[in-house]
Every structure is written in C-alpha cells, then in structure tokens.
Amino acid sequence: MIHDVVVIGAGIGGLTCAAKLAKNGLKVLVLEKNPHTGGTSSIFKRDGYYFPMGPLSFSFPGRVQAFFDELGVPAGIDFKRNHFQLLAPGLDIVYSRPIKTLGEDLKNAFPEESEGIDRVMDELGDIVGLIQDLDRWHPDFLAGSKKKKALDHLGPSDKEKIRAIKKASAQTSREVLDRAIGNVGLKNLLGSQGTSPPEMSMLNLAFMWNAMSEVGIWFPSSGIHGLCRRLQEAVLSRGGEIKIAAPVTEIVIHDRRAVGARTANGDIYQAGWIVSNADYKKTFLELMDPSNVDGAFLDIVRNVPYTGSELCVYLGVHPQKIDFGRMKAAHVFFQKEVRRESDGNPEDFDKREIEICRWSDNALDSAPSGRASLVLRVSFPYDHFSCWRTAEKKRKVGYKEYKTGLAGRLIETVGNILPGLSGSIEVMEIATPLTYRDWGQRFCGSVAGWTWSAEAASVLPGKILIETPIGNLFMAGIYAATELFLGGVPTAIYTAALAADLILETRS
Ligand SMILES: Cc1cc2nc3c(=O)[nH]c(=O)nc-3n(C[C@H](O)[C@H](O)[C@H](O)COP(=O)(O)OP(=O)(O)OC[C@H]3O[C@@H](n4cnc5c(N)ncnc54)[C@H](O)[C@@H]3O)c2cc1C
C-alpha cells in the first residue's frame, strides 16, 4: 500500500488533517474534486477584484495561530477584529461587544425589559463561564486518548460543570427568552444575533455569544485562503500528495472497514485510513454502498437537516458614490420591515434579513485602487432554486436572467441604507444555493454545518462526530461537530486535527 491515509477533500479541514499527518511522517494523499484547493475557504477573481467563496471572518484566532505553531508552519499572520451591527425596525446596535456592556446598552434602549435582560445575560454569562476551554477538558468535545484522559481526571467540580452544560444543551433558548423578554425584536436579537426567532439550545447560543462578544470575530491578514495555502505547502513539503480535479465517487469498504477511495476515472487508492472532509450526507448517502452502514445511523444522517443555503451577491463598487453613513461596522445585518409568520415569500427582500459586508475593509487587496467590494447575503432554501438545475453545473434557460433580477431587487432594498449603491456598481457576481452545491460541493448548498435547531439536532450521536460506524473512516471539517462551538473555520480545524490524532494514536 503506497498511502497510509487518503483524505477526501482539500478544504481547510482536509488540508489541516493532511498537514498534521504528514508532519508526523505518514504518507498522505489528498483527493480534491474541484480544480483548486481550499474548498469553501477559497476565493475567486472577477475583473480585477477577488471575492470569498465562503467565510468572511472567524472566531478564536489564538487557537488557529496555535495550531499553525504546532505544525511548525510560519504563519506570520495578524488578525483584525470585525464588528457586527443589527439595523432592523426599532433596533440599531453594534452587538459585537462584551455581554455585560451589551446588556447595559440594551437596558438603556429597552428600560421596560431591564429585569428580563438581566436574567438572560446572567444565564448566558454563566454558561459562557462554563464553556471556556471546553475542548481541553470536557470528554464530549474530545476523542481518543484525550477523551480517556479527560474521563480519568474528572473531579467533582468538573462533574458539576458537565451536568450544568448538559442542562444548557437540553434547554431551548426559545423557552428562556419567551419567559424573560416581551419585545419581539429584542428577543430575536438575543436569540439569533439577528431577526430570526430563537431556535438554538442555550448551550449553542452561549457558544455563539462567546464567539461574537467575548472572543470576537477576526480576519487574518493572509486572508482565509492564505491559511489554506500555508497548509497546502505544509502537506507538500513533507512528502504529501494533493490531486486536484480528482472527485472521489466511492469509499471502498471491506468487512465494514474503509480500505480505499475510487475516483471518477476508475482509479482506486488503497490506504490504511480514509478521512472524509466532504459533509456527512455526501459521505454516507452518496459515496458508499448503504448496505455497509447500520440502518438506524443512516436514518439519522438522512433525516437530521443541515443549515440552509443562501443567495449571495458580490459587488465591486465605486465607494465615493455610496453614502456609508448608516454602516457603523464591517458587517451589518439589515431588515427593512417587520416580518410576520404569514410573510412566506423569500423574494420579498424588504422583509428579509440581509447581511452586508464591506469585504474590502478586511481583504485590503481584494479591490483595485480607489474601489471597494461588498458582499450581500440572504438565506434561501435550496428547494426555491432546485427547479433550475438540470445536472451538475447545468441550468435551465432563463436562470441567469432570473438570478440577475433577484440580485437587482436585493440591491434596491440594500439601497435604503446605502444610498447610491445601485449607481456605484462596476462588477457583479451572483451565487445561489445551486452554486454552493455544484462549486462549494455542499449537500443542497448548506452553508453552516448541521441544523441549529435544538430539537432536530438532539438525535445526533454526540457533540464530536469524527468517528464513524465504518472502521478506519474518520470525518474532518465543519460537519464533524454538531455545534460550531469555536465557530466555523476553527471548528473545521479542530475536528481535523483531532481526526489526525486518532489515526496517529491507533498507529503507535
Ligand atoms: C457561503 C458560506 C459562507 C460561510 N461563512 C463563514 C464565515 O463567515 N465564517 C466561518 O467561520 N465559516 C463560514 N462558512 C463555513 C465554512 O465553509 C467553513 O468554516 C470552512 O470553510 C469549512 O471547511 P471544511 O474543510 O470543513 O469544508 P469545505 O470547505 O466544504 O471543504 C470540503 C472539501 O471537500 C471537497 N469534496 C467534497 N466532496 C468531494 C468528493 N466526492 N471528492 C473529492 N473532494 C470532495 C470539496 O470540494 C471541498 O474542497 C461559510 C460557508 C459558506 C458556504
């Protein structure tokens, strides 16, 4: 056998896992479907601009830096803090501030809700206190010998903390917020950091506020794609191989153990271990013969939903033509009008929450001199677009006109807070859920991991989903955890490093 490990996918998760394995002397082969590495953490170029395929920024920069240091990869990266503003009927607030300070600001804005705000902030603050360094001591967030060691060293106070975390995981934020807060806009801000009704568990909500308010969301000076480039170099410099445009069509399984990967051209690469950086649904529903997998497990993979997809409009603009006066942060979540439950049309942008990011404030070299770039995003169900897809990367006639029309209406709505926007545009590109499926390689274009609904996620078998029912098959990346407890990119890196550790332990 030539390879110790075959990694399916060269996203930041797959590259992280491969780099760690290669550093430890294993022969690693990475097979990537796209003609480039980086997965959704990559960029694309249009007419002098470059834009992000996926992530705009991420949390826990210290952990990411520490991981690069451990790998011995000279990252040489500075991080810039990003701030977030909500601009919706009755609300205009920069909320990326410490929980206590934010609570005080909210009490000034909503004095009649003071008592409830205190209750919610105290409860969130208590959970945030419990979850610091969770991945260093809580057995549910570890695997292999690290998990065993954590279990062996649990003291009474740890057991008390574990009980409290379990309670927070079982409790929905909806019930807590319904009890404490009357104002719907305020409730939604506290429960979703936006305008959506609360649906997460209190634990997941605390992860989100911890990342947003305490640790912060940051952008690396290398760009997120720059992190992938460094990982790729680390793989190659230690004898690893990366094949691009090499889609895996089957994980070869023998006696319920993964023994190799078959690519579209029919080649089979045998290996001692397979690591999949593709998402769970793709891996288990598309890349293997289902008769190899326990039916109950397959049902969970099939039935537990992922987070949805989105419409994204990338703009290269002439900034002097836009009035940015109402934009107080690099990211604004804007909703023009109140949305009621009966307002079901996702194309009614005046009633949708739209993320507006001044991308060139982060990626300084992403726009030509004197120009700026913006990214506008609005969540969209995959099914809304699926009728346009005839095959992979193939669309019915009229798709381009349809999505351009949608983008035009989205821009019109955003023009309410960015006057002059429509007259400032020099370059426009549009991504839809079909793009995130066919170019992002995500099942139904999902954007942010498993569902954030506390109820729906409760049947998943654990917090960390690296180990699978197939022997010698591990998962790495954003879908290998049920909650984004460190946020997207760092969770992908964390699960990937843990998958590498499991292989290194089994081998030694
Ligand atoms: C639109 C969008 C916005 C996002 N915004 C943020 C954000 O702001 N902050 C944040 O932290 N995270 C964000 N994310 C999540 C982000 O994708 C992750 O944090 C990170 O990039 C995940 O990396 P990954 O390696 O787990 O997965 P991916 O980047 O999806 O990598 C998986 C890789 O596997 C490959 N692959 C799949 N199937 C096969 C196959 N059959 N054969 C070979 N290769 C295959 C894919 O081509 C891909 O390269 C966003 C994602 C999207 C799509």
The ligand as a MOL file (V3000), in Angstrom:
LIG
                    3D

  0  0  0     0  0            999 V3000
M  V30 BEGIN CTAB
M  V30 COUNTS 53 58 0 0 0
M  V30 BEGIN ATOM
M  V30 1 C -21.4010 30.8870 1.8010 0
M  V30 2 C -20.6690 30.4420 3.0080 0
M  V30 3 C -20.3500 31.3570 3.9960 0
M  V30 4 C -19.6370 30.9640 5.1320 0
M  V30 5 N -19.2690 31.9230 6.0610 0
M  V30 6 C -18.4650 31.5620 7.1060 0
M  V30 7 C -17.9210 32.5520 7.9720 0
M  V30 8 O -18.1320 33.7500 7.7810 0
M  V30 9 N -17.1170 32.1570 8.9890 0
M  V30 10 C -16.7880 30.8270 9.2000 0
M  V30 11 O -16.0320 30.5180 10.1340 0
M  V30 12 N -17.2870 29.8700 8.3780 0
M  V30 13 C -18.1090 30.2020 7.3450 0
M  V30 14 N -18.5850 29.2510 6.4710 0
M  V30 15 C -18.3380 27.8690 6.7730 0
M  V30 16 C -17.0490 27.4780 6.0860 0
M  V30 17 O -17.3700 26.7970 4.9390 0
M  V30 18 C -16.1840 26.6710 6.9920 0
M  V30 19 O -15.9660 27.2930 8.1900 0
M  V30 20 C -14.9030 26.1450 6.3860 0
M  V30 21 O -14.5270 26.6560 5.1330 0
M  V30 22 C -15.2220 24.6770 6.3040 0
M  V30 23 O -14.1650 23.9850 5.8190 0
M  V30 24 P -14.2860 22.4340 5.6160 0
M  V30 25 O -12.9330 21.9740 5.2650 0
M  V30 26 O -14.9450 21.8000 6.7690 0
M  V30 27 O -15.2980 22.2120 4.3940 0
M  V30 28 P -15.2410 22.6370 2.8650 0
M  V30 29 O -14.6450 23.9700 2.6810 0
M  V30 30 O -16.6330 22.4130 2.3660 0
M  V30 31 O -14.2630 21.5730 2.1850 0
M  V30 32 C -14.6780 20.3080 1.7810 0
M  V30 33 C -13.8620 19.9060 0.5760 0
M  V30 34 O -14.2270 18.5880 0.1910 0
M  V30 35 C -14.2900 18.5510 -1.2270 0
M  V30 36 N -15.1080 17.4150 -1.6440 0
M  V30 37 C -16.4320 17.2100 -1.4130 0
M  V30 38 N -16.8410 16.0610 -1.9830 0
M  V30 39 C -15.7470 15.5240 -2.5780 0
M  V30 40 C -15.5320 14.3360 -3.3310 0
M  V30 41 N -16.5120 13.4870 -3.6020 0
M  V30 42 N -14.2880 14.0800 -3.8050 0
M  V30 43 C -13.2470 14.9280 -3.5440 0
M  V30 44 N -13.4170 16.0890 -2.8480 0
M  V30 45 C -14.6440 16.3760 -2.3610 0
M  V30 46 C -14.8750 19.8900 -1.5950 0
M  V30 47 O -14.6650 20.2240 -2.9520 0
M  V30 48 C -14.1170 20.7940 -0.6340 0
M  V30 49 O -12.8950 21.2430 -1.1760 0
M  V30 50 C -19.2790 29.6190 5.3000 0
M  V30 51 C -19.6010 28.6980 4.3050 0
M  V30 52 C -20.2720 29.1030 3.1620 0
M  V30 53 C -20.5710 28.0890 2.0900 0
M  V30 END ATOM
M  V30 BEGIN BOND
M  V30 1 1 1 2
M  V30 2 1 2 3
M  V30 3 2 2 52
M  V30 4 2 3 4
M  V30 5 1 4 5
M  V30 6 1 4 50
M  V30 7 2 5 6
M  V30 8 1 6 7
M  V30 9 1 6 13
M  V30 10 2 7 8
M  V30 11 1 7 9
M  V30 12 1 9 10
M  V30 13 2 10 11
M  V30 14 1 10 12
M  V30 15 2 12 13
M  V30 16 1 13 14
M  V30 17 1 14 15
M  V30 18 1 14 50
M  V30 19 1 15 16
M  V30 20 1 16 17
M  V30 21 1 16 18
M  V30 22 1 18 19
M  V30 23 1 18 20
M  V30 24 1 20 21
M  V30 25 1 20 22
M  V30 26 1 22 23
M  V30 27 1 23 24
M  V30 28 2 24 25
M  V30 29 1 24 26
M  V30 30 1 24 27
M  V30 31 1 27 28
M  V30 32 2 28 29
M  V30 33 1 28 30
M  V30 34 1 28 31
M  V30 35 1 31 32
M  V30 36 1 32 33
M  V30 37 1 33 34
M  V30 38 1 33 48
M  V30 39 1 34 35
M  V30 40 1 35 36
M  V30 41 1 35 46
M  V30 42 1 36 37
M  V30 43 1 36 45
M  V30 44 2 37 38
M  V30 45 1 38 39
M  V30 46 1 39 40
M  V30 47 2 39 45
M  V30 48 1 40 41
M  V30 49 2 40 42
M  V30 50 1 42 43
M  V30 51 2 43 44
M  V30 52 1 44 45
M  V30 53 1 46 47
M  V30 54 1 46 48
M  V30 55 1 48 49
M  V30 56 2 50 51
M  V30 57 1 51 52
M  V30 58 1 52 53
M  V30 END BOND
M  V30 END CTAB
M  END
